[in-house]
Amino acid sequence: MIIVGAGPTGLMLAAELRLAGVRPLVLERQPRPRDTPKAGGLGGQILELLRYRGLLARFEAACTGPMPAPRFPFGGVHLDFTHLPDPPMHALPLPQQLLERLLGERAGELGVDVRRGHEVTGVSQDDDAVTVDVHGPDGPYQVSTRYLVGCDGARSRIRGWAGIPFPGTVYPEVNRLAQVTLPDAVTVLGNGDLDVPGFGTIRAGFTRTDQGLLGVGSSPGSRSVSLYTIEDEAAEYDDDVPMTLAELQNSVHRVLGAHLPLAGSTRLSRFTFKARQAERYREGRILLAGDAAHLFPATGVALNAGLLDAVNLAWKLAADLHGTAPAGLLDTYHDERHPAGARTLLHTRAQVALRRGHDAAAEALREVFTELLADEQPLRRMGALVAGTDIRYPMPGAGHHPLAGTFAPDLTLHTDEGVTSVADLLRPARPILLDLAGRPELRETARHWTRRVDLRTAKTDDRPADVLLIRPDAHIAWAASVDESGDTATPALHRALSDWFGAP
């Protein structure tokens, strides 16, 4: 099993495969981890998944800055959840270099073989295997594998060799994002506005001019400020050439028409926006994940989508490699994650429409959209959309429980051994049949799968169902209604176990 690319998606996939008993080989052409700033943090559903794996506290401890308020840019306006007691969206400020280091450490602890400086130069496949040509530090060599996953980014050569089309749109704009330190001459006002000598006030939030967009995020009393500019440019930039503080200042000057003094920076990144999605995530024995499969024209969502791709794919690949997968299991990776990617494209393309318009009609659209966000229900709906928590995977058959296909809630569980939770049970990344109502007939049915599915009995307050069948990626494969009889539930559970985890 070979993974091409040791970025966040490739490392996450490798770690998940190791939890499932597979030893992947990761091939990375770069000789060492890159320190070019890219993504600045994680947000959305992946944070819950990391908590379910027991990793979130470790990642939070690595953050050097304060946890941000739950307030997120959306197409030139903001989704502001600060007044909600339970925000539908959270973020973890974790620069991609640090995230890759943490995921690399995790992969190393699990015994993953990561070969840096090993460039894949060619790929071919037949019905039985994928043959990979590699050029490493000691010269060229060839290796064969049953499956290969391309996690090699936006310019994926794996995708090209597999012949998978990557249609979409490139937007003629350059985005610059930075965390900067202001000199004493610039005053941060109590409302977050900046008072700049010789210019006046730059308000917090977004300022739109004929030359582009300037975003300012600041906190009273802090001299560390987030800056964000968008300009229409036809220039091509090399992603491996880092942005400088002077480049950022020049961009601010072009957009605002004024010089903003800056004392230093802790993060500088530049990126362009594309809306693309691979037509299919699998071609024979080659699969795609992360940026190789999709590119989104907005910040803050790519890592969430890519890491969730990895978690969805890993246990299915492992089942196939172990010979326990039912027919068609690996195809459900595309069936589930392609629509999820399309939904992320939906809201990020909507952000393009919101932020790129400069006429009176566009201003009216942003004003109406902002008014809608003043009400809790649409605000929560938008939060779930951006976080990816509104995804419900399609389940085979008909007549499913409302929870089927959704992310399992983290219930507090009372067992004979003490108090635990769904999150604790999912740390090993194994499937679970969770009996919450003393249903021995259902446990007896599942007994024939005990080498592949863990059986757990517990009680919980306000149980959402009598029994939950939870997949390793924390999604519910099947659930028994509270009033569902054994005559109905038993054959349905048998079908669900067979559909997802193979013959008994």
TATA-V928417 format. One record per pair of residues at least 24 apart in sequence whose ideal C-beta (glycine too) atoms are under 8 Angstrom apart, sorted by the first residue. I is the first residue (numbers start at 1). J is the second residue. Records with the same first field share a line. If there is no record, write none. Layout:
BEGIN
I = J / J
END
This chain:
BEGIN
1 = 25 / 145 / 146 / 147 / 317 / 321
2 = 26 / 27 / 130 / 132 / 143 / 145 / 147 / 148 / 149
3 = 27 / 148 / 149 / 151
4 = 28 / 120 / 132 / 148 / 149 / 150 / 151 / 152 / 158
5 = 150 / 151 / 152 / 153 / 290 / 292
6 = 30 / 33 / 100 / 104 / 114 / 116
7 = 100 / 151 / 153 / 290 / 291
8 = 39 / 96 / 99 / 100 / 103 / 290 / 303 / 306 / 307
9 = 151 / 289 / 290 / 291 / 306 / 307 / 309 / 310
10 = 149 / 151 / 152 / 289 / 290 / 310
11 = 100 / 103 / 104 / 106 / 107 / 112 / 114
12 = 103 / 306 / 307 / 310 / 311
13 = 149 / 151 / 289 / 309 / 310 / 313 / 314
14 = 107 / 110 / 112 / 114
15 = 103 / 106 / 107 / 110 / 112
16 = 310 / 311 / 314 / 315 / 429
17 = 314 / 317 / 318
18 = 107 / 110 / 111 / 112
19 = 110 / 314 / 428 / 429 / 472
20 = 314 / 315 / 317 / 318 / 319 / 429 / 472
21 = 318 / 322
22 = 314 / 317 / 318 / 321 / 322
23 = 111 / 112 / 113
24 = 112 / 113
25 = 113 / 115 / 143 / 145
26 = 107 / 112 / 113 / 114 / 115
27 = 115 / 118 / 119 / 120 / 132 / 134
28 = 114 / 115 / 116 / 117 / 118
29 = 117 / 118 / 119 / 120
30 = 116 / 117
31 = 116 / 117 / 137
32 = 116
33 = 97 / 100 / 101 / 104 / 116
34 = 97 / 240
35 = 97
36 = 239 / 240 / 241 / 242 / 269
37 = 95 / 96 / 97 / 242 / 243 / 267 / 268 / 269
38 = 96 / 97 / 239 / 269 / 271
39 = 95 / 96 / 99 / 302 / 303
40 = 93 / 94 / 95 / 96 / 177 / 179 / 267 / 269
41 = 91 / 92 / 93 / 94 / 95 / 300 / 303
42 = 91 / 92 / 94 / 99 / 303 / 304 / 307
43 = 72 / 89 / 90 / 91 / 92 / 300 / 301 / 303 / 304 / 386 / 387
44 = 89 / 90 / 300 / 301 / 304 / 386 / 387 / 388 / 389
45 = 304 / 308 / 387 / 388 / 389 / 391 / 407
46 = 303 / 304 / 307 / 308 / 388
47 = 90 / 91 / 92
48 = 389 / 407 / 410 / 474
49 = 307 / 308 / 311 / 473 / 474
51 = 410 / 423
52 = 410 / 422 / 423 / 426 / 427 / 474
53 = 426 / 427 / 429
54 = 423 / 427
55 = 106
56 = 92
58 = 102
59 = 92 / 94 / 99 / 102
60 = 92
62 = 94 / 98 / 102
63 = 92 / 93 / 94
65 = 93 / 179 / 224
67 = 92 / 93
68 = 93
72 = 300 / 386
73 = 206 / 215 / 228 / 299 / 300
74 = 298 / 351 / 354 / 382 / 386
75 = 298 / 350 / 351 / 352 / 353 / 354 / 355 / 366 / 369
76 = 206 / 208 / 213 / 351 / 354 / 355 / 366
77 = 206 / 354 / 366 / 369 / 370 / 373
78 = 205 / 373
79 = 373 / 379 / 382 / 383 / 386
80 = 373 / 379
81 = 379 / 383
84 = 376 / 379 / 380
87 = 383
88 = 380 / 383 / 384 / 387 / 389
89 = 383 / 384 / 386 / 387
90 = 387
91 = 300
95 = 267
96 = 303
99 = 303
120 = 152 / 157 / 158
122 = 161
123 = 148 / 158 / 161 / 162 / 286
124 = 161
125 = 162 / 284 / 285 / 286
127 = 284
129 = 285
130 = 285 / 286
146 = 285 / 321
147 = 285 / 286 / 287 / 317 / 320 / 321
148 = 285 / 286 / 287
149 = 286 / 287 / 288 / 289 / 313 / 317
150 = 286 / 287 / 288 / 289 / 292
151 = 288 / 289 / 290 / 292 / 306 / 310
152 = 292
153 = 290 / 291 / 292
154 = 274 / 276 / 291 / 292 / 295
156 = 288 / 291 / 292
158 = 286 / 288 / 292
159 = 278 / 288 / 292 / 293
161 = 286
162 = 283 / 284 / 286 / 288
163 = 283
164 = 278 / 279 / 280 / 283 / 288
165 = 278 / 279
166 = 276 / 277 / 278 / 279
167 = 276 / 277 / 279
168 = 274 / 275 / 276 / 277 / 295
169 = 274 / 275 / 276 / 297
170 = 272 / 273 / 274
171 = 272 / 273 / 274 / 275 / 297 / 352 / 356
172 = 232 / 233 / 234
173 = 230 / 231 / 232 / 233 / 272 / 273 / 356
174 = 230 / 231 / 232 / 233 / 235 / 237 / 270 / 271 / 272
175 = 228 / 229 / 230 / 270 / 271 / 272 / 273 / 299
176 = 227 / 228 / 229 / 243 / 247 / 248 / 251 / 268 / 269 / 270
177 = 226 / 227 / 228 / 267 / 268 / 269 / 270 / 271 / 299
178 = 226 / 227 / 228 / 243 / 245 / 248 / 265 / 267 / 268 / 269
179 = 224 / 225 / 226 / 227 / 265 / 266 / 267
180 = 224 / 225 / 226 / 227 / 245 / 248 / 262 / 263 / 264 / 265 / 266
181 = 223 / 224 / 225 / 262 / 263 / 264 / 265 / 266
182 = 223 / 224 / 225 / 261 / 262 / 263
183 = 261 / 262 / 263
185 = 261
186 = 260 / 261
188 = 218 / 219 / 220 / 221 / 222 / 223 / 225
189 = 220
190 = 220
191 = 220
192 = 216 / 217 / 218 / 219 / 220
193 = 218
194 = 218 / 225 / 260
196 = 258 / 260 / 261
197 = 261
198 = 258 / 259
199 = 256 / 258 / 259 / 260
202 = 256 / 260
207 = 255 / 256
208 = 358
209 = 255 / 256 / 257
210 = 358
211 = 254 / 255 / 257
212 = 251 / 254 / 255
213 = 255 / 355
214 = 252 / 255 / 256
223 = 263
224 = 266
227 = 252 / 260
229 = 255
230 = 255 / 355
231 = 255
237 = 270 / 272
239 = 271
242 = 268
243 = 268 / 269 / 270
244 = 268
273 = 297 / 298 / 352
275 = 345 / 348 / 349 / 352
277 = 338 / 341 / 342 / 345
280 = 334 / 338
281 = 309 / 333 / 334 / 337 / 338
282 = 330 / 331 / 333 / 334
287 = 313 / 317 / 333
289 = 313 / 337
293 = 337 / 341
294 = 341 / 344 / 345
296 = 344 / 345 / 348
297 = 348 / 349 / 351 / 352
298 = 347 / 348 / 351 / 352
300 = 386
301 = 344 / 348 / 386 / 388
304 = 387 / 388
305 = 340 / 341 / 344 / 388
308 = 337 / 340 / 388
309 = 337 / 341
311 = 472 / 473 / 474
312 = 336 / 337 / 473
313 = 337
314 = 429 / 472 / 473
315 = 429 / 431 / 471 / 472 / 473
319 = 501 / 502
324 = 452 / 501 / 502
325 = 502
326 = 498 / 499 / 500 / 501 / 502 / 503
329 = 500
332 = 393
335 = 394
336 = 393 / 394
339 = 394
340 = 388 / 391 / 393
343 = 385 / 388 / 390 / 391
344 = 388
347 = 382 / 385 / 386
393 = 475
395 = 477 / 478
396 = 499
397 = 495 / 499
400 = 478 / 479
401 = 465 / 476 / 478 / 479 / 480 / 481
403 = 464 / 465 / 468 / 476 / 479
404 = 476 / 477 / 478 / 479
405 = 475 / 476
406 = 475 / 476
407 = 474 / 475 / 476
408 = 468 / 470 / 474 / 475 / 476
409 = 464
411 = 436 / 460 / 463 / 464
412 = 460 / 461
413 = 456 / 458 / 459 / 460
414 = 458 / 459 / 460
415 = 456 / 457 / 458 / 459
420 = 458
422 = 470 / 474
425 = 454 / 456 / 470
426 = 470 / 472 / 474
429 = 472
430 = 454 / 472
431 = 469 / 470 / 471 / 472 / 477 / 500 / 501
432 = 456 / 468 / 469 / 470
433 = 467 / 468 / 469 / 470
434 = 458 / 467 / 468 / 469 / 470
435 = 466 / 467
436 = 460 / 463 / 465 / 466 / 467 / 468
437 = 463 / 466 / 467 / 482
439 = 466 / 467 / 480 / 486 / 489
441 = 486 / 489 / 490
442 = 466 / 467 / 480 / 486 / 489 / 490 / 493
445 = 490 / 493 / 494 / 497
446 = 493 / 497
448 = 497 / 504
449 = 497 / 501 / 504
452 = 501 / 502
453 = 497 / 501
467 = 493
469 = 493 / 496 / 497 / 500
471 = 500
END
